[in-house]
Amino acid sequence: MTSVRDLFDFDEFPKISLPEDGIIVITRARNEMLRLPFFLEHYRSIGASHIFVVDNDSTDDTAAFLETQPDVTRFHTSKLYKQFKRNWLLAILNEYCTDRWTILADTDEQFVYPGWPETKLTDLTAYWDSVGAEGVIAPLIDMYSDKPLVDVDYRQGDPFLSTCPYFDTTSSWAITRSPEGRTPGFEVRGGIRGRLFGIPPKRRELFPLNHLRNLYLAPAHIHRRLPLRDYVERRLKRFLYKQCPQLTKVPLIRWNPTYSEMWSVHRIDIRTRLADDWGAMLHFKFFQDFKFRVEEELTRQAYYANGLEYKAYYEGLEKILHQSPAYSGSMKLSSVEDVYTFRQAYCSRELQKYLKHLAQQPHVTTSPSQKGVVA
């Protein structure tokens, strides 16, 4: 057990009277004033009733801004991210979030789900409660502009999608793996970061291998019992990019403190009952500060393997800095349905029926999140 003082720059957690309903959100921030205003707006719009922010020694206006937000609790810490990033989350979960639906999201991540933005997330958590689910998978979907990075100019407070509305439809894949005490029993890899910064396979991809990969290994198809899937997966592995980012996430959980296994939200305790349905975590890494953050991380080395992933970004910066990262499989997101149509996430027929039933009920217009969809 780690004491509060070992994790944060204070001795005891404050007593907070949390609303009885609504979603709790927990995030970690360091100099995130570019993204924080819309981050807060988005999560409030989908049903967040309180937001916890672990402020890891920010030197910009993050602290002052957060202190003015009535539904935000800021926890300052000067401890090393690399050493305590997991324990920060576990400590807050155990103190405040037992038996509460909670989203664990970075400030560059926008959680969306079937029916968004018209449907409140609390309507879906009620459905997942009824089927006994305790966690919801939401793979990272890297969003980007069709412009070179030097021409990207995100303005603070704007919807993230107004600047980076594109995503890859054919560059990510899901492969099975041993559970090892954690769930889910598969990994989603690839995406634009794999396509641009991963290590290309030594074997040249020939027709129809590309089509087979998209048929068998498309993330949403991990739920399908396709004939010969295991055999085809083994054969296709040699044609996949290497050293690609882990895109699997389980960011929405109904927290049970006895389920303590959690590996950076990518995989959680195997006892956690996961919903059949997935959300999607839209990931906005490619704003104009990308180059600066890559260079900063080469010094901080706070992430996995001393920033190995960031070294790959640095070496491949020219692939995105002065040329468009778009390719033939790029898709401009017009609604959340695009994520499911292109098999980047999965929605069960049962949830689709539930959403149709909700749509037939008297409709109350909800606000700000609708700004997140690109027309």
Secondary structure, 3 states (H helix, E strand, C coil): CCCHHHHCCCCCCCCCCCCCCCEEEEEEECCCCCCHHHHHHHHHHHCEEEEEEEEECCCCCHHHHHHCCCCEEEEEECCCHHHHHHHHHHHHHHHHCCCCEEEECCCCEEEECCCCCCCCHHHHHHHHHHCCCCEEECCEEECECCCCHHHCCCCCCCCHHHCCCEEECCCEEEEECCCCCEECCEEEEEHHHHHHHCECCCCCCCCCHHHHHHHHCCHHHHHCCCCCHHHHHHHHHHHCCECCCECCCCCEEECCCCCCCEECCCEEECCCCEEEEECEEEECCCCCCHHHHHHHHHHHCCCHHHHHHHHHHHHCCHHHHCCCCCCCCEEECCCCHHHHHCCCCCCCHHHHHHHHHHHCCCCCCCCHHHHHCCC
